[in-house]
Amino acid sequence: MTYSDAVKNGFKLINRNWQLVLVQLGMMVVSFIIVLLFIGVPLGVAFIVFGVNLTEILRIQDISSAIQILSKIIFEYFGLAIFVLIGILFSVIAALSLQIFVLGGSFGIISRSIKEQTEKFRMKVFLSEGRRIFFPLTGFLTMIGLVFIVLFIVLGLSLGVVAAIVSSLAGEYVPMLENFLRVFFSLILFVFVLVTLAVTLFGAAAMTLKGAGYIKSIKESFQYLYSHEKAFFLYCIIFIGSIIIIFVLLLLSYLLMFIPLIGLFLAIISQLFILYVVQSYLLLVVIAITFIYYYSAEPAPSEAPTERPGTASENSTQAPDISQNQASGQEPSLHEGEQNP
């Protein structure tokens, strides 16, 4: 499959299942409500009922004074601080669980639409796919996150050591070398993030399209990207392209501010629309394109069955061979009990 075919089919698939964009927006609203209930409400109660005084925060001048003031507030309102921390932890867990559930449901709908082109969004199927994929996807994302953190720390330390050694040997060229190293290390980190995201998305494709476990999905993703480098290039193109589209649309939205009277209102509305609706739509398109390209190169076993040895011979014995009788002009023999009309 060519890149253009994958992109066209990805847009068509999301346009056919446009309800997924609304589900993404609903997930954002519910996540905001969860954070507001479990963080904002306790803080509001603290301000009104307990009379918490946070005016000392305005006198923060440096890091040491900030630590002293915050520690004083925590010790003074220790019970409330614990309550707020529990609320933050619960809200984070609830919001992440909701996002994983919605992401799993979206993966399931996209996968079913790839296998069956007539398949469309149904809320019952979405909820079923979200429940089915939730725990495998949670384990998969947890493993990816842990691996990413470890590799990021190792890469950061390695780059820091290299930068220190090179700077010590540079002499009078230190300022120029620091600028070069800053740009070079930024590019390395950007490529590292791209590779991590590509492994995550193609691993999710292996999980939903092939039904692989989360550990096997990670291995499958690495193997697939190693043997199909064009798939990684496609992901880089659509990922960077989606960022460029959002950036250009945001720049254009700023031009609306020059319209008299309603310019500021239109600019705010358009930016919110771009950041939430357009961004969610492009995210789903990137997922659909990646899944389609993966499925075209690596179809699921159930979609490409192989014929077992001996199957052809077994099938040939199930029906009588009448070609020789027809060639000799003889009629095929009738079964017992059957008569010619």
Backbone hydrogen bonds in HBPLUS format (Angstrom, degrees):
<---DONOR---> <-ACCEPTOR-->    atom                        ^
c    i                          cat <-CA-CA->   ^        H-A-AA   ^      H-
h    n   atom  resd res      DA  || num        DHA   H-A  angle D-A-AA Bond
n    s   type  num  typ     dist DA aas  dist angle  dist       angle   num
A0006-ALA N   A0002-THR O   3.10 MM   4  6.38 160.8  2.13 149.3 154.4     1
A0007-VAL N   A0003-TYR O   2.93 MM   4  6.20 159.2  1.97 153.7 159.4     2
A0008-LYS N   A0004-SER O   2.94 MM   4  6.10 167.3  1.96 150.2 153.8     3
A0009-ASN N   A0005-ASP O   2.93 MM   4  6.04 169.0  1.94 151.7 155.3     4
A0010-GLY N   A0006-ALA O   2.90 MM   4  5.97 144.6  2.02 139.4 149.5     5
A0011-PHE N   A0007-VAL O   3.06 MM   4  6.35 161.1  2.10 154.1 157.0     6
A0012-LYS N   A0008-LYS O   2.97 MM   4  6.22 162.8  2.00 151.6 157.0     7
A0013-LEU N   A0009-ASN O   2.90 MM   4  5.98 155.7  1.96 143.3 149.7     8
A0014-ILE N   A0010-GLY O   3.15 MM   4  6.39 164.9  2.18 149.4 152.3     9
A0015-ASN N   A0011-PHE O   2.90 MM   4  6.03 157.3  1.95 150.0 157.1    10
A0016-ARG N   A0012-LYS O   2.91 MM   4  6.08 144.2  2.04 143.1 152.6    11
A0017-ASN N   A0013-LEU O   3.05 MM   4  6.33 132.0  2.29 136.2 149.3    12
A0017-ASN N   A0014-ILE O   3.10 MM   3  4.87 127.6  2.39  90.1 104.3    13
A0020-LEU N   A0017-ASN O   3.08 MM   3  6.05 169.2  2.09 128.1 130.7    14
A0021-VAL N   A0018-TRP O   3.07 MM   3  5.70 144.9  2.20 115.0 122.6    15
A0023-VAL N   A0019-GLN O   2.99 MM   4  6.36 151.1  2.08 148.9 157.6    16
A0024-GLN N   A0020-LEU O   2.98 MM   4  6.23 152.3  2.05 144.1 151.0    17
A0025-LEU N   A0021-VAL O   3.01 MM   4  6.33 155.8  2.07 147.2 153.5    18
A0026-GLY N   A0022-LEU O   2.86 MM   4  6.10 157.7  1.91 148.1 154.6    19
A0027-MET N   A0023-VAL O   2.90 MM   4  6.13 150.5  1.99 146.3 154.1    20
A0028-MET N   A0024-GLN O   3.11 MM   4  6.44 150.4  2.21 144.3 151.4    21
A0029-VAL N   A0025-LEU O   3.06 MM   4  6.39 158.0  2.11 150.3 155.9    22
A0030-VAL N   A0026-GLY O   2.93 MM   4  6.15 166.1  1.95 153.5 157.0    23
A0031-SER N   A0027-MET O   2.92 MM   4  6.03 157.0  1.98 145.3 152.0    24
A0032-PHE N   A0028-MET O   2.99 MM   4  6.20 154.1  2.06 144.7 151.5    25
A0033-ILE N   A0029-VAL O   2.97 MM   4  6.28 153.7  2.04 147.6 155.1    26
A0034-ILE N   A0030-VAL O   2.90 MM   4  6.16 154.6  1.96 149.7 156.6    27
A0035-VAL N   A0031-SER O   3.02 MM   4  6.28 164.0  2.05 150.5 153.9    28
A0036-LEU N   A0032-PHE O   2.92 MM   4  6.10 157.2  1.97 146.4 153.4    29
A0037-LEU N   A0033-ILE O   2.89 MM   4  6.07 155.1  1.95 149.4 155.4    30
A0038-PHE N   A0034-ILE O   3.06 MM   4  6.19 168.6  2.07 155.3 157.7    31
A0039-ILE N   A0035-VAL O   2.96 MM   4  5.65 129.5  2.22 142.7 151.2    32
A0040-GLY N   A0036-LEU O   2.97 MM   4  4.64 117.2  2.37 105.5 122.9    33
A0041-VAL N   A0036-LEU O   3.05 MM   5  6.51 138.5  2.23 157.3 169.8    34
A0043-LEU N   A0039-ILE O   3.31 MM   4  6.44 160.6  2.35 144.8 150.4    35
A0044-GLY N   A0040-GLY O   2.84 MM   4  6.05 154.8  1.91 150.8 158.7    36
A0045-VAL N   A0041-VAL O   2.89 MM   4  6.13 159.1  1.93 156.7 162.0    37
A0046-ALA N   A0042-PRO O   2.93 MM   4  6.13 149.9  2.03 141.8 150.3    38
A0047-PHE N   A0043-LEU O   2.97 MM   4  6.25 153.3  2.04 148.3 154.7    39
A0048-ILE N   A0044-GLY O   3.03 MM   4  6.22 161.8  2.06 150.0 154.6    40
A0049-VAL N   A0045-VAL O   2.79 MM   4  5.50 151.7  1.86 144.6 153.1    41
A0052-VAL N   A0046-ALA O   3.17 MM   6  5.77 167.8  2.18 135.5 138.1    42
A0057-ILE N   A0054-LEU O   3.16 MM   3  5.74 154.0  2.23 111.8 118.7    43
A0058-LEU N   A0055-THR O   3.09 MM   3  5.59 145.1  2.21 109.2 117.8    44
A0059-ARG N   A0056-GLU O   2.98 MM   3  5.39 154.0  2.05 108.6 116.8    45
A0060-ILE N   A0057-ILE O   3.16 MM   3  5.51 156.9  2.22 117.0 117.0    46
A0066-ALA N   A0062-ASP O   3.06 MM   4  6.24 150.8  2.15 144.4 153.1    47
A0067-ILE N   A0063-ILE O   2.96 MM   4  6.22 156.4  2.01 151.3 156.6    48
A0068-GLN N   A0064-SER O   3.06 MM   4  6.32 158.0  2.11 146.5 152.4    49
A0069-ILE N   A0065-SER O   2.95 MM   4  6.11 164.8  1.98 150.4 154.1    50
A0070-LEU N   A0066-ALA O   2.96 MM   4  6.03 167.3  1.97 150.3 154.4    51
A0071-SER N   A0067-ILE O   2.94 MM   4  5.97 157.8  1.99 144.2 150.8    52
A0072-LYS N   A0068-GLN O   3.00 MM   4  6.14 149.1  2.10 141.2 149.6    53
A0073-ILE N   A0069-ILE O   2.99 MM   4  6.28 156.9  2.04 149.9 155.7    54
A0074-ILE N   A0070-LEU O   2.93 MM   4  6.15 157.9  1.98 148.0 154.2    55
A0075-PHE N   A0071-SER O   2.99 MM   4  6.16 163.6  2.02 147.5 151.3    56
A0076-GLU N   A0072-LYS O   2.96 MM   4  6.05 149.0  2.06 142.4 151.5    57
A0077-TYR N   A0073-ILE O   2.95 MM   4  6.04 151.5  2.03 146.4 153.3    58
A0081-ALA N   A0077-TYR O   2.88 MM   4  6.09 149.8  1.97 148.3 157.7    59
A0082-ILE N   A0078-PHE O   2.97 MM   4  6.28 158.0  2.02 154.8 159.4    60
A0083-PHE N   A0079-GLY O   3.06 MM   4  6.29 158.2  2.11 145.4 151.7    61
A0084-VAL N   A0080-LEU O   2.87 MM   4  6.12 154.6  1.93 148.3 154.9    62
A0085-LEU N   A0081-ALA O   2.89 MM   4  6.10 158.7  1.93 149.1 155.0    63
A0086-ILE N   A0082-ILE O   2.90 MM   4  6.15 156.7  1.96 150.4 156.4    64
A0087-GLY N   A0083-PHE O   2.99 MM   4  6.22 154.7  2.06 141.9 149.3    65
A0088-ILE N   A0084-VAL O   2.83 MM   4  6.14 150.9  1.91 148.7 156.9    66
A0089-LEU N   A0085-LEU O   2.90 MM   4  6.13 163.9  1.92 149.6 153.7    67
A0090-PHE N   A0086-ILE O   2.86 MM   4  6.05 166.0  1.88 152.9 157.0    68
A0091-SER N   A0087-GLY O   2.91 MM   4  5.97 158.8  1.95 144.2 150.5    69
A0092-VAL N   A0088-ILE O   2.90 MM   4  6.07 156.1  1.96 148.7 155.2    70
A0093-ILE N   A0089-LEU O   3.01 MM   4  6.23 165.1  2.03 150.8 154.7    71
A0094-ALA N   A0090-PHE O   2.86 MM   4  6.02 164.5  1.89 151.2 156.0    72
A0095-ALA N   A0091-SER O   2.84 MM   4  5.90 161.4  1.88 145.5 151.1    73
A0096-LEU N   A0092-VAL O   2.92 MM   4  6.03 163.7  1.95 149.5 154.2    74
A0097-SER N   A0093-ILE O   2.89 MM   4  6.00 157.2  1.95 146.8 153.6    75
A0098-LEU N   A0094-ALA O   2.98 MM   4  6.15 157.0  2.03 145.5 151.6    76
A0099-GLN N   A0095-ALA O   2.98 MM   4  6.22 157.5  2.03 146.3 152.5    77
A0100-ILE N   A0096-LEU O   2.90 MM   4  6.12 159.7  1.94 151.3 156.5    78
A0101-PHE N   A0097-SER O   2.94 MM   4  6.11 156.8  2.00 146.2 152.9    79
A0102-VAL N   A0098-LEU O   2.95 MM   4  6.17 164.8  1.97 152.4 155.9    80
A0103-LEU N   A0099-GLN O   2.83 MM   4  5.95 156.3  1.88 145.5 153.1    81
A0104-GLY N   A0100-ILE O   2.78 MM   4  5.93 157.1  1.83 146.9 153.2    82
A0105-GLY N   A0101-PHE O   2.92 MM   4  6.17 158.7  1.97 148.7 154.5    83
A0106-SER N   A0102-VAL O   2.90 MM   4  6.10 153.7  1.97 145.2 152.5    84
A0107-PHE N   A0103-LEU O   2.86 MM   4  6.13 158.0  1.91 149.0 155.1    85
A0108-GLY N   A0104-GLY O   2.92 MM   4  6.16 158.5  1.97 147.9 153.7    86
A0109-ILE N   A0105-GLY O   2.96 MM   4  6.21 162.1  2.00 150.2 154.2    87
A0110-ILE N   A0106-SER O   2.97 MM   4  6.11 166.1  1.98 152.7 156.7    88
A0111-SER N   A0107-PHE O   2.89 MM   4  6.05 158.9  1.93 149.4 155.7    89
A0112-ARG N   A0108-GLY O   2.95 MM   4  6.14 163.1  1.98 151.4 155.7    90
A0113-SER N   A0109-ILE O   2.95 MM   4  6.10 151.7  2.04 145.2 153.2    91
A0114-ILE N   A0110-ILE O   2.97 MM   4  6.21 137.4  2.16 141.6 152.8    92
A0114-ILE N   A0111-SER O   3.19 MM   3  5.12 127.0  2.49  92.1 105.7    93
A0115-LYS N   A0111-SER O   3.11 MM   4  6.41 159.4  2.16 150.6 155.0    94
A0116-GLU N   A0112-ARG O   2.85 MM   4  5.93 158.2  1.90 147.3 154.1    95
A0119-GLU N   A0116-GLU O   2.95 MM   3  5.38 160.1  1.99 114.7 121.3    96
A0126-PHE N   A0122-ARG O   2.87 MM   4  6.14 158.9  1.91 155.8 163.0    97
A0127-LEU N   A0123-MET O   2.94 MM   4  6.14 165.4  1.96 153.9 156.0    98
A0128-SER N   A0124-LYS O   3.05 MM   4  6.21 155.0  2.11 141.4 148.9    99
A0129-GLU N   A0125-VAL O   2.83 MM   4  6.04 161.0  1.87 154.3 158.7   100
A0130-GLY N   A0126-PHE O   2.90 MM   4  6.08 154.3  1.96 147.1 154.9   101
A0131-ARG N   A0127-LEU O   3.01 MM   4  6.24 156.5  2.07 147.3 152.3   102
A0132-ARG N   A0128-SER O   2.99 MM   4  6.17 155.2  2.05 144.4 151.9   103
A0133-ILE N   A0129-GLU O   2.97 MM   4  6.03 159.6  2.02 151.7 155.4   104
A0134-PHE N   A0130-GLY O   3.06 MM   4  5.68 126.8  2.35 135.5 146.8   105
A0137-LEU N   A0133-ILE O   2.81 MM   4  5.71 159.9  1.85 158.8 165.3   106
A0138-THR N   A0134-PHE O   2.83 MM   4  6.01 147.9  1.93 147.7 157.6   107
A0139-GLY N   A0135-PHE O   3.01 MM   4  6.23 166.5  2.03 154.7 156.9   108
A0140-PHE N   A0136-PRO O   2.91 MM   4  6.07 155.2  1.97 144.0 151.7   109
A0141-LEU N   A0137-LEU O   2.89 MM   4  6.02 169.7  1.90 151.6 153.6   110
A0142-THR N   A0138-THR O   2.94 MM   4  6.04 151.5  2.03 144.6 153.2   111
A0143-MET N   A0139-GLY O   2.98 MM   4  6.16 162.4  2.01 149.1 153.1   112
A0144-ILE N   A0140-PHE O   2.97 MM   4  6.21 164.1  1.99 151.6 156.4   113
A0145-GLY N   A0141-LEU O   2.85 MM   4  5.93 156.7  1.90 143.0 149.8   114
A0146-LEU N   A0142-THR O   2.95 MM   4  6.18 160.0  1.99 151.6 156.3   115
A0147-VAL N   A0143-MET O   2.97 MM   4  6.15 168.6  1.98 153.7 157.0   116
A0148-PHE N   A0144-ILE O   2.84 MM   4  5.96 156.2  1.90 147.2 154.6   117
A0149-ILE N   A0145-GLY O   2.93 MM   4  6.13 159.8  1.98 148.4 153.3   118
A0150-VAL N   A0146-LEU O   3.00 MM   4  6.23 168.3  2.02 153.7 156.6   119
A0151-LEU N   A0147-VAL O   2.93 MM   4  6.06 172.5  1.94 153.7 156.3   120
A0152-PHE N   A0148-PHE O   2.81 MM   4  5.82 151.0  1.89 145.0 153.9   121
A0153-ILE N   A0149-ILE O   2.97 MM   4  6.16 155.9  2.03 147.8 153.3   122
A0154-VAL N   A0150-VAL O   2.99 MM   4  6.27 168.1  2.00 155.1 158.3   123
A0155-LEU N   A0151-LEU O   2.81 MM   4  5.89 162.2  1.84 147.6 153.2   124
A0156-GLY N   A0152-PHE O   2.84 MM   4  5.92 156.5  1.90 142.7 149.7   125
A0157-LEU N   A0153-ILE O   2.91 MM   4  6.11 164.7  1.93 153.9 157.5   126
A0158-SER N   A0154-VAL O   2.93 MM   4  6.07 158.6  1.98 146.7 153.2   127
A0159-LEU N   A0155-LEU O   2.90 MM   4  6.06 164.6  1.92 150.4 154.6   128
A0160-GLY N   A0156-GLY O   2.90 MM   4  6.04 151.1  1.98 143.1 151.7   129
A0161-VAL N   A0157-LEU O   2.95 MM   4  6.18 156.2  2.00 149.2 154.6   130
A0162-VAL N   A0158-SER O   2.97 MM   4  6.20 166.4  1.99 152.5 156.4   131
A0163-ALA N   A0159-LEU O   2.87 MM   4  6.00 158.1  1.92 145.6 152.0   132
A0164-ALA N   A0160-GLY O   2.98 MM   4  6.15 155.0  2.04 143.9 150.4   133
A0165-ILE N   A0161-VAL O   2.96 MM   4  6.21 161.6  1.99 153.3 157.9   134
A0166-VAL N   A0162-VAL O   2.94 MM   4  6.07 170.1  1.95 153.9 156.9   135
A0167-SER N   A0163-ALA O   2.92 MM   4  5.92 157.8  1.97 144.0 150.6   136
A0168-SER N   A0164-ALA O   3.08 MM   4  6.17 149.9  2.17 140.2 147.7   137
A0169-LEU N   A0165-ILE O   3.23 MM   4  6.49 134.0  2.46 139.6 151.0   138
A0169-LEU N   A0166-VAL O   3.16 MM   3  5.19 134.0  2.38  96.0 108.4   139
A0170-ALA N   A0166-VAL O   3.02 MM   4  6.06 115.9  2.45 139.8 156.0   140
A0170-ALA N   A0167-SER O   3.34 MM   3  5.08 149.4  2.44  93.1 101.8   141
A0173-TYR N   A0170-ALA O   3.46 MM   3  5.40 170.0  2.47 115.4 114.1   142
A0177-LEU N   A0173-TYR O   2.90 MM   4  6.01 158.2  1.95 154.8 162.1   143
A0178-GLU N   A0174-VAL O   2.79 MM   4  5.93 152.9  1.86 157.3 164.4   144
A0179-ASN N   A0175-PRO O   3.20 MM   4  6.47 158.3  2.24 148.1 152.4   145
A0180-PHE N   A0176-MET O   3.13 MM   4  6.40 158.1  2.18 145.2 151.4   146
A0181-LEU N   A0177-LEU O   2.83 MM   4  6.03 166.1  1.85 154.0 157.7   147
A0182-ARG N   A0178-GLU O   2.90 MM   4  6.01 151.7  1.98 144.7 152.5   148
A0183-VAL N   A0179-ASN O   3.12 MM   4  6.37 162.7  2.15 148.7 151.8   149
A0184-PHE N   A0180-PHE O   2.85 MM   4  6.03 163.8  1.87 153.6 159.2   150
A0185-PHE N   A0181-LEU O   2.80 MM   4  5.80 165.9  1.82 149.3 153.0   151
A0186-SER N   A0182-ARG O   3.06 MM   4  6.09 147.7  2.17 137.3 146.3   152
A0187-LEU N   A0183-VAL O   3.04 MM   4  6.30 152.8  2.12 146.3 152.8   153
A0188-ILE N   A0184-PHE O   3.04 MM   4  6.35 154.3  2.11 144.9 152.2   154
A0189-LEU N   A0185-PHE O   2.94 MM   4  6.14 162.2  1.97 148.1 152.4   155
A0190-PHE N   A0186-SER O   2.92 MM   4  6.09 151.4  2.00 142.9 151.3   156
A0191-VAL N   A0187-LEU O   2.92 MM   4  6.16 160.5  1.96 150.8 155.2   157
A0192-PHE N   A0188-ILE O   2.88 MM   4  6.09 152.9  1.95 145.8 154.2   158
A0193-VAL N   A0189-LEU O   2.91 MM   4  6.17 153.7  1.98 146.2 152.4   159
A0194-LEU N   A0190-PHE O   2.95 MM   4  6.22 156.3  2.00 146.4 153.3   160
A0195-VAL N   A0191-VAL O   2.89 MM   4  6.14 160.7  1.93 152.5 156.8   161
A0196-THR N   A0192-PHE O   3.01 MM   4  6.21 159.1  2.06 145.4 151.3   162
A0197-LEU N   A0193-VAL O   2.93 MM   4  6.15 163.8  1.96 153.2 157.2   163
A0198-ALA N   A0194-LEU O   2.87 MM   4  6.06 155.6  1.93 147.8 155.2   164
A0199-VAL N   A0195-VAL O   2.88 MM   4  6.09 162.3  1.91 151.9 156.3   165
A0200-THR N   A0196-THR O   2.96 MM   4  6.15 155.3  2.02 145.0 152.3   166
A0201-LEU N   A0197-LEU O   2.92 MM   4  6.14 161.9  1.95 150.6 154.6   167
A0202-PHE N   A0198-ALA O   2.95 MM   4  6.05 172.7  1.96 156.3 158.7   168
A0203-GLY N   A0199-VAL O   2.89 MM   4  5.76 144.8  2.01 137.3 147.6   169
A0204-ALA N   A0200-THR O   2.95 MM   4  6.14 148.0  2.05 139.9 148.4   170
A0205-ALA N   A0201-LEU O   2.98 MM   4  6.27 143.9  2.11 139.1 149.3   171
A0206-ALA N   A0202-PHE O   3.00 MM   4  6.28 152.0  2.08 141.4 147.9   172
A0207-MET N   A0203-GLY O   2.96 MM   4  6.22 147.5  2.07 142.4 151.7   173
A0208-THR N   A0204-ALA O   3.00 MM   4  6.18 162.7  2.03 151.1 154.1   174
A0209-LEU N   A0205-ALA O   2.87 MM   4  5.69 161.3  1.90 148.5 154.9   175
A0210-LYS N   A0206-ALA O   3.08 MM   4  5.27 145.6  2.21 120.8 130.5   176
A0211-GLY N   A0207-MET O   2.97 MM   4  4.82 125.5  2.28 110.6 122.5   177
A0217-SER N   A0213-GLY O   2.76 MM   4  5.86 142.5  1.90 145.7 157.5   178
A0218-ILE N   A0214-TYR O   3.24 MM   4  6.38 147.9  2.35 135.3 141.2   179
A0219-LYS N   A0215-ILE O   3.25 MM   4  6.62 164.0  2.27 150.2 153.5   180
A0220-GLU N   A0216-LYS O   2.80 MM   4  5.95 158.8  1.85 147.6 154.5   181
A0221-SER N   A0217-SER O   2.87 MM   4  5.99 147.8  1.97 141.5 149.8   182
A0222-PHE N   A0218-ILE O   3.09 MM   4  6.41 162.7  2.12 152.6 155.6   183
A0223-GLN N   A0219-LYS O   2.98 MM   4  6.18 168.3  2.00 154.8 158.3   184
A0224-TYR N   A0220-GLU O   2.86 MM   4  5.93 154.7  1.93 143.4 151.0   185
A0225-LEU N   A0221-SER O   2.96 MM   4  6.14 168.9  1.97 153.7 156.2   186
A0226-TYR N   A0222-PHE O   2.93 MM   4  6.04 147.6  2.04 144.5 154.0   187
A0227-SER N   A0223-GLN O   3.04 MM   4  6.20 152.6  2.12 145.4 151.6   188
A0228-HIS N   A0224-TYR O   2.74 MM   4  5.72 127.8  2.01 144.6 159.6   189
A0231-ALA N   A0228-HIS O   3.05 MM   3  5.61 142.9  2.19 111.3 120.6   190
A0233-PHE N   A0229-GLU O   3.17 MM   4  6.55 157.1  2.22 148.8 154.9   191
A0234-LEU N   A0230-LYS O   2.90 MM   4  6.13 153.4  1.97 145.3 152.5   192
A0235-TYR N   A0231-ALA O   3.00 MM   4  6.29 158.4  2.05 144.8 150.3   193
A0236-CYS N   A0232-PHE O   2.95 MM   4  6.24 159.5  1.99 150.2 155.6   194
A0237-ILE N   A0233-PHE O   2.97 MM   4  6.20 155.2  2.04 147.2 153.7   195
A0238-ILE N   A0234-LEU O   3.00 MM   4  6.28 170.7  2.01 161.2 161.7   196
A0239-PHE N   A0235-TYR O   2.87 MM   4  5.87 157.2  1.92 150.8 157.9   197
A0240-ILE N   A0236-CYS O   2.98 MM   4  5.92 168.2  1.99 145.0 148.8   198
A0241-GLY N   A0237-ILE O   2.81 MM   4  5.76 149.9  1.90 140.3 150.5   199
A0242-SER N   A0238-ILE O   2.95 MM   4  5.97 150.7  2.03 136.4 142.7   200
A0243-ILE N   A0239-PHE O   3.18 MM   4  6.49 154.0  2.25 145.1 151.8   201
A0244-ILE N   A0240-ILE O   2.95 MM   4  6.22 157.8  2.00 150.4 156.5   202
A0245-ILE N   A0241-GLY O   2.95 MM   4  6.19 156.7  2.01 147.7 153.9   203
A0246-ILE N   A0242-SER O   3.08 MM   4  6.30 163.3  2.11 147.6 151.3   204
A0247-PHE N   A0243-ILE O   2.93 MM   4  6.12 160.4  1.97 149.4 155.4   205
A0248-VAL N   A0244-ILE O   2.87 MM   4  6.07 163.2  1.90 153.8 157.8   206
A0249-LEU N   A0245-ILE O   2.99 MM   4  6.15 162.4  2.03 149.2 154.3   207
A0250-LEU N   A0246-ILE O   2.94 MM   4  6.14 151.3  2.03 146.7 154.5   208
A0251-LEU N   A0247-PHE O   3.01 MM   4  6.29 153.6  2.08 146.1 153.2   209
A0252-LEU N   A0248-VAL O   2.94 MM   4  6.24 158.3  1.99 150.2 156.2   210
A0253-SER N   A0249-LEU O   2.92 MM   4  6.12 144.4  2.04 139.9 149.9   211
A0254-TYR N   A0250-LEU O   3.21 MM   4  6.51 137.9  2.39 140.6 149.9   212
A0254-TYR N   A0251-LEU O   3.18 MM   3  5.32 132.0  2.42  97.2 109.5   213
A0255-LEU N   A0252-LEU O   3.10 MM   3  5.37 138.3  2.28 102.0 113.2   214
A0256-LEU N   A0253-SER O   3.14 MM   3  5.48 147.1  2.25 104.3 113.4   215
A0257-MET N   A0254-TYR O   3.14 MM   3  5.66 158.8  2.18 111.9 118.1   216
A0258-PHE N   A0255-LEU O   3.21 MM   3  5.88 162.7  2.24 115.6 120.2   217
A0259-ILE N   A0256-LEU O   3.12 MM   3  5.59 166.0  2.14 113.8 118.0   218
A0263-GLY N   A0259-ILE O   3.09 MM   4  4.28 122.1  2.44 135.3 132.6   219
A0262-ILE N   A0260-PRO O   2.71 MM   2  5.84 133.6  1.92 115.4 100.2   220
A0266-LEU N   A0262-ILE O   2.98 MM   4  6.17 166.2  2.00 156.8 160.5   221
A0267-ALA N   A0263-GLY O   2.94 MM   4  6.11 154.2  2.00 147.8 155.3   222
A0268-ILE N   A0264-LEU O   3.05 MM   4  6.26 159.2  2.09 149.2 153.8   223
A0269-ILE N   A0265-PHE O   3.03 MM   4  6.25 168.1  2.04 154.3 157.5   224
A0270-SER N   A0266-LEU O   2.90 MM   4  5.98 164.0  1.92 148.9 153.7   225
A0271-GLN N   A0267-ALA O   2.97 MM   4  6.08 154.0  2.04 143.5 150.6   226
A0272-LEU N   A0268-ILE O   2.99 MM   4  6.21 160.7  2.03 150.6 155.7   227
A0273-PHE N   A0269-ILE O   2.95 MM   4  6.16 156.0  2.01 147.4 154.5   228
A0274-ILE N   A0270-SER O   2.91 MM   4  6.12 154.3  1.97 145.1 151.9   229
A0275-LEU N   A0271-GLN O   2.87 MM   4  6.00 168.4  1.88 153.6 156.7   230
A0276-TYR N   A0272-LEU O   3.06 MM   4  6.03 144.0  2.20 143.0 150.8   231
A0277-VAL N   A0273-PHE O   2.88 MM   4  5.22 127.5  2.16 127.2 142.2   232
A0278-VAL N   A0273-PHE O   3.10 MM   5  6.53 159.8  2.14 150.4 156.8   233
A0279-GLN N   A0274-ILE O   3.05 MM   5  6.19 136.7  2.25 148.4 159.4   234
A0280-SER N   A0276-TYR O   3.15 MM   4  5.90 151.8  2.24 127.1 134.9   235
A0281-TYR N   A0277-VAL O   2.92 MM   4  6.14 160.2  1.96 152.3 158.4   236
A0282-LEU N   A0278-VAL O   2.89 MM   4  6.10 165.4  1.91 154.3 157.5   237
A0283-LEU N   A0279-GLN O   2.95 MM   4  6.07 151.8  2.03 143.1 151.3   238
A0284-LEU N   A0280-SER O   3.08 MM   4  6.32 159.8  2.13 148.8 153.0   239
A0285-VAL N   A0281-TYR O   2.97 MM   4  6.25 148.6  2.07 144.2 153.9   240
A0286-VAL N   A0282-LEU O   2.89 MM   4  6.12 157.7  1.94 150.1 154.9   241
A0287-ILE N   A0283-LEU O   3.07 MM   4  6.36 158.0  2.12 146.3 152.2   242
A0288-ALA N   A0284-LEU O   2.88 MM   4  6.10 161.5  1.92 147.7 152.9   243
A0289-ILE N   A0285-VAL O   2.87 MM   4  6.07 165.0  1.89 154.9 158.5   244
A0290-THR N   A0286-VAL O   3.04 MM   4  6.16 163.3  2.07 147.0 151.8   245
A0291-PHE N   A0287-ILE O   2.94 MM   4  6.13 165.0  1.97 153.9 158.0   246
A0292-ILE N   A0288-ALA O   2.91 MM   4  6.03 161.8  1.95 150.9 156.1   247
A0293-TYR N   A0289-ILE O   3.01 MM   4  6.17 164.4  2.03 150.8 154.6   248
A0294-TYR N   A0290-THR O   2.98 MM   4  6.13 157.9  2.03 147.3 154.0   249
A0295-TYR N   A0291-PHE O   2.85 MM   4  6.00 161.0  1.89 150.1 155.6   250
A0296-SER N   A0292-ILE O   2.95 MM   4  6.11 147.0  2.06 144.8 153.4   251
A0297-ALA N   A0293-TYR O   3.27 MM   4  6.45 143.0  2.42 140.2 148.1   252
A0298-GLU N   A0294-TYR O   2.73 MM   4  5.74 158.2  1.77 155.6 163.1   253
A0303-GLU N   A0300-ALA O   2.91 MM   3  5.28 142.3  2.05 108.4 119.9   254
A0304-ALA N   A0301-PRO O   3.25 MM   3  5.29 146.6  2.37  98.2 107.5   255
A0311-THR N   A0308-ARG O   3.13 MM   3  5.58 160.1  2.17 134.1 134.4   256
A0314-GLU N   A0310-GLY O   2.96 MM   4  6.10 154.9  2.02 146.2 153.5   257
A0315-ASN N   A0311-THR O   2.89 MM   4  6.10 159.4  1.94 150.0 155.2   258
A0316-SER N   A0312-ALA O   2.97 MM   4  6.15 145.5  2.09 140.5 150.4   259
A0317-THR N   A0313-SER O   3.22 MM   4  6.43 132.1  2.46 137.5 148.1   260
A0317-THR N   A0314-GLU O   3.22 MM   3  5.34 137.3  2.41  96.3 107.7   261
A0318-GLN N   A0315-ASN O   3.15 MM   3  5.26 152.4  2.23 100.6 109.0   262
A0326-GLN N   A0322-ILE O   2.89 MM   4  6.08 157.5  1.94 149.2 155.6   263
A0327-ALA N   A0323-SER O   2.93 MM   4  6.10 148.0  2.04 140.1 149.5   264
A0328-SER N   A0324-GLN O   3.01 MM   4  6.26 146.6  2.12 147.1 155.2   265
A0330-GLN N   A0325-ASN O   2.78 MM   5  4.89 132.3  2.01 155.9 154.3   266
A0329-GLY N   A0326-GLN O   3.26 MM   3  5.07 155.4  2.32  96.0 103.2   267
A0338-GLU N   A0335-HIS O   3.15 MM   3  5.71 158.1  2.20 132.8 134.4   268
